[in-house]
Amino acid sequence: MYDIIIIGAGVVGSLIARELSKYNIKIALLEKENDVSCGASKANSGIIHGGYDAKHGTLKSKLSHKGNQMYDKLNSELNFGFERIGSLVIGYNEEDLESLKKLMENGKKNGVKNLEILTKDKIKEIEPNINDNVKYALYCKDVGIVSPYEVTIAAAENAVENGVKLFLNNEVISIKKDEFFIVETTKKIFKSKYIINCAGLYSDKIANMVGIDDFYIIPRKGEYMLFEKYYGDIVNHVIFQVPTKHGKGVLVTKTYHNNLMIGPNAQEIDTKEDTSTSIETLKSIYEKSKNSIPNIDYKKIIRSFAGIRATSDRHDFIIEESKVKNFINVAGIESPGLTSAPAIAKMVENILLNKENFEKKENFNPYRKAIVKKKLKTELLSNNELKPLLDNETYICRCEQVSKETILDALSRGIEIKSVDGIKRRTRAGMGICQGNFCGPRVKKVISEYYNIPIESVKDRDHASGIINERVNRIEILKKF
Ligand SMILES: Cc1cc2nc3c(=O)[nH]c(=O)nc-3n(C[C@H](O)[C@H](O)[C@H](O)COP(=O)(O)OP(=O)(O)OC[C@H]3O[C@@H](n4cnc5c(N)ncnc54)[C@H](O)[C@@H]3O)c2cc1C
């Protein structure tokens, strides 16, 4: 019997689990995939937004600014890596300037302080590769970048360290309400007093299981192009385009580990599992990116990927105790959900504290050590310095220079990892230009030896469903662009 069951180990469920692990209560975190962070929290822009664009008065507007402000402390405890690089929303003419002023006003109402409109010379000075047609920009110093899956993994590891029981490969298939909730998964039956529904794209389906049908989720896909590491240095800020009557632009940014990234588009789709990418969409994203940075070299592409937003028909976050007592919905968490997640966790904690007198644990440990740190270009060994592939001491992943020791560290953090993808997200092995072609089998070997299991049972991917979506690869882009 648990006090609380949290369904869904994305960034929201994992941060809620971590927040509640401060109390002397029994918590289970149930996840259908074979790792945490396999939904929207894996594939997004990784921007910690300033909180200026969410429409004033919405829950999004309150929680995004608050969440942004919580990231420094969160990172000092969980060490996932966070950098405030600032953002520019760029405009090309007087009409855009009016839109930027409105955006700034909205931001001020939301409590965002560090906002300023810049003109051409200043923009060129701080962002030298910007398109010459750019005349104005709304600058927000507070905007930051993270690896979204590293935030989620850090939160889940710390929650587990503080006593939360994580059940991977446990898809919730039915919920009954008796005196308590009886939750059936594909593996087990659980009982609990409270349920917190953080199931992302499937939060409507989970709510339906207890008869709640007052919202539904519309899946909206966004595709991206990811470029070589250190090519991110061609920009200094997150660069957004002001939305115009011709549509929403795309963003150009460096990632936390300094790849360049452009995207996303926004396309409503019929299925919640379609993370495929298409050459037409990627071409259109690439063309739009030129309005920000004209000379992005597509030959430096590494891969394309897509994430799916869980937009609700209410077009705001839904964070409330539902009409079913003790069943709390945390649904419709589309962008800026990553930014807002720490504040969402606090809000859920407060909903519970209004109902219960939970006692604080004396031995709660808020700290978690990093698995990998951001590497500067100067810290990498040259090809000549690297030991040959078959040498025991060579890096398992040569592109990102990841050692066996780092992989073993990742494996020892209390979360079972039986896929190459799981190791990739924690250590960056496979994130380089060869995309795991060389290190994939070597990573499998380390996992199989660690758990003493046959190498064939180590999966490449993390989707328990086995669905593999086709993504346009580097070769195709080089041929068709
Ligand atoms: C293209 C794109 C770009 C974005 N960019 C940004 C950004 O730059 N900044 C920002 O702040 N936000 C951004 N977001 C939003 C952000 O990614 C999400 O708000 C956030 O990741 C939502 O986290 P979550 O935990 O609610 O959902 P998810 O990460 O989707 O987690 C839900 C979990 O529930 C699990 N689950 C579902 N059904 C079941 C079941 N039956 N049983 C057990 N488990 C189940 C899933 O497997 C999944 O792991 C973006 C989103 C997208 C898609």
The ligand as an ORCA input file, in Angstrom:
! r2SCAN-3c Opt
* xyz 0 1
  C       8.693     19.887    -29.571
  C       8.661     20.323    -28.138
  C       9.413     21.401    -27.704
  C       9.355     21.830    -26.387
  N      10.220     22.792    -25.946
  C      10.199     23.163    -24.648
  C      11.128     24.107    -24.155
  O      12.046     24.534    -24.849
  N      10.988     24.536    -22.879
  C      10.008     24.087    -22.071
  O       9.899     24.567    -20.956
  N       9.157     23.126    -22.479
  C       9.248     22.636    -23.740
  N       8.414     21.665    -24.178
  C       7.453     21.099    -23.246
  C       8.075     20.047    -22.339
  O       8.839     19.140    -23.091
  C       6.949     19.316    -21.635
  O       6.096     20.246    -21.049
  C       7.446     18.382    -20.553
  O       8.463     17.538    -21.028
  C       6.271     17.565    -20.067
  O       6.726     16.652    -19.120
  P       5.757     15.532    -18.591
  O       6.483     14.825    -17.526
  O       4.415     16.122    -18.285
  O       5.472     14.594    -19.860
  P       6.327     13.404    -20.479
  O       7.756     13.678    -20.490
  O       5.682     13.063    -21.780
  O       6.105     12.216    -19.446
  C       4.921     11.470    -19.367
  C       5.312     10.057    -19.022
  O       4.155      9.280    -18.767
  C       4.395      7.976    -19.232
  N       3.121      7.290    -19.393
  C       2.137      7.587    -20.280
  N       1.112      6.714    -20.148
  C       1.444      5.880    -19.150
  C       0.799      4.756    -18.543
  N      -0.394      4.314    -18.963
  N       1.416      4.110    -17.533
  C       2.640      4.521    -17.101
  N       3.312      5.556    -17.652
  C       2.717      6.236    -18.652
  C       5.141      8.226    -20.539
  O       5.827      7.081    -21.006
  C       6.044      9.363    -20.172
  O       7.305      8.939    -19.733
  C       8.481     21.185    -25.484
  C       7.753     20.084    -25.909
  C       7.875     19.621    -27.208
  C       7.180     18.362    -27.602
*
